[in-house]
Amino acid sequence: MITHLKKPVAAQTVTAGREAVADTVRGVVADIRERGDVAVREYSEKFDQWSPESFRLDRPQIDDLIGSLPQQVIDDILTVQANVRRFATAQRASITDFEIETMPGVHLGQKNLPIGAAGAYVPGGRYPLTASAHMTIVTAKVAGVERVAACTPPIRGVIPAATIAAMSLAGADEIYVLGGVQAVVSLALGTESIGRVDLIAGPGNAYVAEAKRQLFGEVGIDLFAGPTEILVIADDFADPFVVAVDLLSQAEHGPDSPAVLITTSETVAREALQHIEKLLVDMPTRDYAGPAWRDHGQILLVDTIDEAYVVADAFASEHVQVLTQDPRQALLAMKIYGALFLGEGTCVSYGDKVIGTNHVLPTRGASRYNGGLWVGKYLKTVTYQEVTDTASSAALGELCGRAARVESFEGHARSGDVRAAKFGGASLPWSDHEFRPVPADG
């Protein structure tokens, strides 16, 4: 049985004002499609008050920005990127090419090829978000992407030095100080000064997400992203203070970020709620975290930990943090989530910033059918076929002829007939063509 100790005040909608956002984006896409760089510059001036001589940074500019940062910042960026690279490299090693022989002389194979060019969108807004550079650029480079073009907006008219450093150290081949819809459209369609890419990855606001949605098909995308979500599963062994801090850590992403606690302990639930109310009073990001908790926060009390896992799967949350006596039970019990964070020694913030797994994850229930960004997203799995045995080709030809004619595909059938005749001696009822004899070994 579920008891709601705190319900959300506001319903979680797909997108607030979605039609207005979609109309705005549609207009920007059409304008940039028609006018290219001229339109890009106009929108950058309009939305970001930003119109430099060139949106692309050259090497001296990048080096100057990196040089302006404390060495500790650079060292930390490199450490985090090493963590991301290590995990992405292990992912790449798990994806293998293979070739099998399914019948004599019939060779079927699979290859995993990197896409040619990727776009990395690193959002800015109020703060420099260096972590998104690690997740999108490092992962693409580990996959073998030859060209990575990265965009990030200025922050209140200033180039975010830490973000640029992260983009450069991650291996970006091109860096543009350009934000919002105009950046996504430029990468997707290409302009006079920005070459088009094959896939765009990275989080962003509602306008960036809508631009990716509208352009999907002309360009690949990582996933459709919405507000950040956290769900904490806790039992009697959980520390209510830790529960409260971790819930608010994700609520600060935005006023529409859901934070949910599912627990078997009424004591943990009520004490965590008290801690949240106290912590919000002087939390520097309470202007986001407060409304998020007030409007979208939930606390659910359940009878058993097994019930907690079932209820958690129904939420299909982006992040699930398990603060229980035996957190690894969740690996067997749960199936629907973006990422699991097991035990008090880890937290969602580690995943967001430093631990090495990718923080670009499915939201709004998309974990029912999709995982997060990973090295495989930058790869195309392709197949190849070769038949070197004449008897096998003849047999396949006869099978193809019959199968294709069931579907009334005569052209397909004749391709099979030709091989059945050339390699197996079958007749061609639709042609009097004669084939030269083929040696038995092909």
N, C-alpha and C positions, 0 to 999 in steps of 0.2 A: 504494500500500500504506500502511496506517495502523499506526504503532507507538505504543503507549500508554506514555508515559514516566511518567505519573501517572494512575491510575484513581480514580474516586470510591470511598470506603469504604462509604458508605451509598447505597442506591438512592433515587432521587428519587420519593417517593410523591405521589399526588394531594393528600392532606391527611393529616397525622398525626392520628390519632384523629378522623377525619372524622365518624363516626357520633355520637360524644359531642358534638362541636361542633354537628352538625345537630340533635340532640335538644334541646340547650340553647337554640339559636336558635328552634326550633319552639315551645318553651314560652313564650319571651319574646314572640314574635309574637302568639300566641293570647291571652296575658294583656293586652298593650297593645291589641289589637283589641277586647277586651271592656271593659277598665277605663280606657283612655285615659290622661290625665295622671297619675292616681293611680299607675298601674303604672309609668309612665315615671319618676316621682320615686323610687319604691321601688328600681328597678333602678339608677338613677344613684347612690343612696346605697349600694347593695350593691356595685357594681362600681368606682365612682370616689370613694366617700365624699364625694359632692357633692350638696347640696340647697339651693341658694340660693332666695331669695324668688321670683325669676323666672329661668328659664334664658335668656331673651332679654335681651340687653344693650340699654339705651337709648342715645340719642345722647350724653348727658353721660358715661356710663361709657366708651363707645368713645373719645370725645375725650380723656378722662383717661388711658386706656391708651396711646393714640398719643403723648400728650404726655410720657409717662414714658420714652420711648425716645430714644436719641441721634439727632441729626439725620442722622448718616451711615447709620444703619439705615433711616430713612425714605427717604433719597435712593436707597439701593441697591434698596429695594423698588420704588420708582417707576421706576428704570432697568430693572430686570428686567421689570416689568409692561409697560413700553413696548415691550420686545423681543417679549414674548408677544403683545401687542396688534397689533404690526406684522405679525407672521407670520399671526396669525388673520385679520386684515383682508385680507391677500392671499389666504388660503384662501377667505374669503367672496366675494371678487371673482371667483374662479374658478368659482363655482357660479352658473349663469345661468338665468333664466326664459326661456322661448321659446314661440312659437306658430308652427305650420306649417299649410299648407293641403294636405291629402293628396289631395283630389280637389275638383272645383269646389264651393265653398261648404261644405266639410267642414273645420272649424277645430279642431285639437287643440293643447292647450297644457300647459305645465308651470309650476308656481309652487313656490317654496321658502319655506315659512312657518316662523317660529320657534315652538317650543313655548311654552306659556303660562307655565310655572313650572318651574324647575330646582332641585334640591337639590345642594349641594356639601358633600361630606364631606371635611374636612381632618383627617387623623389627627394624633395627638399622641404618646402613648406616653412615651418618655423625653425627647424633644426637641421643640421647636416646629418644625413643618414648614411654613414659610411658602410654599414653592414650590408645594405642592398647591393653595393658594388662588389663585395666579396661573393655574394650568393650568385649573382648573374654573370659576372665576368670570369672569375676563377673557374667556375663550373664549365662555362663554355670553352675556355682554353684547355681544360683537362680533356674535354670531349674531342679536341682537335680542330675547333673552329678557326679558320685562317684569319678572318677579319671580324673584329668586335668593335662596333661603333657605340659609344656610350654617351648618354645625355643626362644632365642634371640641371635644375633651374638655379638662378641666382637666389640668394636669400636677402630680401630687402635691399636689392641693388648691389650686393657684394658676392663675389665668387667664393663658394665654400671651399677653403683650402684643404681641409681634412678629407672632404669627399673627393676632390680632384686627386689628392695623394692616393687614396684608396683605389680609385679607378685606374690610375697609372700603374701602381704597384701590382694590381691584379692582372695587368697585361692588356688593357684596352689599347687598340690600335688607333682609334680616333676618339677625341674627347670634345664634346660640344657643351657649352654653357647655354642650354636651351631647355625650357620646361614645358609641361602641360601638353595639351592636345597638339600644339604645333610641333612639338618634338616627336611625338608618336607618329603623326601623319608624315613628317619628313622622313623618318626611318622606314616607314611602311611603303611609301610611294616613291621616295627619292625626289630630290630637287636638283637644281643646277649645281649646288654646292655640297649636297649630302647624298651619298649613294644609298640606294635602297638595300634592305636586308631581307633575309629569308624568314626570320623569327624574331619577335620582340618579347623580352622577359622583364619582369620587375613590377613591383607594386606602384600604386599611385592613388590619387583621389578619384572621386566619382567621374570626373570628366576624362581622366586618363583611362579608367576602366571602360567607359563607354566608347572611347576612340578605338581601343583594342577590340571591343565587341563588334563595332561597325566595320572594321577593316579586316577582321578574321576571314580568311579565305584568300584575300589578296596577299596576306602575310600570315605566317604562323604565330601563335601566341602561347605563352606558358599556361595560363589559366585565367578564368574570370574571377577577380578578387573583390571582396567586399570588406566590411569592417572586421578588425581583428576580434577573434573569439577565444575565450579561455573557459575551460570546464575543469573543476577540481573535484576529484573523488577522495573522500576522507572517511576514516573510521575513528574509533576511540583513541587510537595511537597517534593521531595527527595533532600537531601543535596549532591551536586556533590562531595564534599570532602570525605564524608562517602562512597559514591559509589566507588570512586577511591581506597580508603584504603581497602575496603572489596574485591574488585576484585583482588588486588595484594596479599591479604592475602592467597588466594588459588593458585595464580600463582606461589608462592614460593615453592610449593610442587615439581615442576620439570619443565624442559624446554618444556615439551610436554603437560602441563596442560592448557586446554582451559578456558578462562575467557570471558564471554559474557555479554553485557549490551543490554537490550531491553527497550526502553523508548519512551514515547509519547512527550518528551520535547527535542527539539534541543538544548536549552540552557543548560540543565542538561548534555546532551551528550557531548557537546563541552567543557564545563567546567570540567567535569570528565576526559576527555582525557588530558586536560592541567595539571590537578593535577597528573595524572598517570605519565606523562613525568617528572614532577618535583620530585615526590616521588622516582622514580627509580634511580635518580642520586646518592643518598647516602644510598639507602636501603641495609642493610647488606647481604640480600639474592638475590641481583639483578642478580647474575650469573645464577640463575634459573628463577626468576620472569621476568627478562628482555626478554630473548628469548621466554618464554612462551607467554608474551603479544605481542611481535613483530610477532611471527609466528602463534599463535593460538587465539589471542584476536580478538573480534568482537564488534562493536557497531551498533545496528540496530534501526532505527527510524521508528515508526509505528504511525498510525493515532489515534487509540483509545486504551484504556486499555483492552477492550475485545479482540482486535486484538493481543495485547501483550501476553495475556494468551494463545491464540491459537498458536502463533508462539513459545512460550516457551514450550508448550506441544510437538511440533514437534522436539525440541532439545532433549527431554527426558533426561534432565540433572540430574546429581547426586545431586547437591545442587541447590535449587532455593531460592533466597532471594528476598523478596517483600518489596520494599521501596516506598510505595504509601500512599495516604490519607486514604484508607480503605483496609489495607492489608488482612483482613480476607475474602475478596471477593475471593481470590485465592483458599480458601478451597472448594468453590463451583465450581469455574470456571475451575480449573486445575485437571488433572487426571494422568499425566505422569511425575513423578519425583521420586528421591530417598528420599529427605526430603525437607520440606518447612520451611523457616525461616521468620517469619512474623513481619514486622515493624522494625523501627530503633533501638528499644531497644534490639533486638537480632541480632545475626550474625552467619555465618557459623562456625567461629572459636569457638563460644560457643559449638556448636554441636561436633566439632572436639575434644575439650579438657575438657569441664567442666560441661555442663548443665545436662547431664544424659541420653539423647537419644543416640542410637548407631551410631558410625561414620563409620562403615563398610557398605558401600552403593553401589548400582549398578552403573556402569559407561558404557560408549560406547553404550548408548541406551538400556541397559538391564532393565531399569525401565519400559519399555513397558510391561514386563512380570514378573518382579521380584522385591521384596522389599529388604530392607537391612537386616543385621543380627539382630536377635531378639531372645527372649527366646524360642520361638516356634521352632527355627531351631535345638535346642538341644533335642527336644521331638519327639517321634514317636507316631503318632495317630493310634491306633490299634482298631479293632472291635472284638466283640464276639457275639455269637448267642446261644440261648437256646429255644427249643420248648418243652413245658411241657404239652400241651393239645393234646390228641391223635387225636381228630377230625381235628384239625388244621394241624397236621403232615400228616394225611391221605390226606387232600386236597392239601397240598403242594406237597406231593408225586405224586399225579396224574398230577398236573401242571408240575412238574419237568420231569416226564416221557414224556409228550407231547413235552415240550420245548426242551429237549435234543435230542429227535429223529428227530426233524426238522433239527438239526445240525449233525445228524448221530453219536451222542455220546451215543452208546448203554450202555456203562458202567455207565455213569451218569444216564441214564434213569432207569436202574435197581436199583440203589440206591433209587430212588424215588418210583419205583414199590414196593420194599420191604416194605416201610413204608405205602404205600397205602393199601397193603395186610395185614400187621400185625395190623395196627391200624384202618383200614376201611373195611376190609373184601373183598377187591378186589382180583381178581384171578391173578396168575402169569403165563402168557402164556408160559414163557420160563423155568418154573421149576414146579415140582410137590411137592415142599416143603410145609409142613403144619405148620402154626404157632399156638402156644397155644393161647387161648383166652386172650385178654388183658382187664382188667377192664376199664370201660368207663372213669374213672377219670385219667387213665394213671398210 
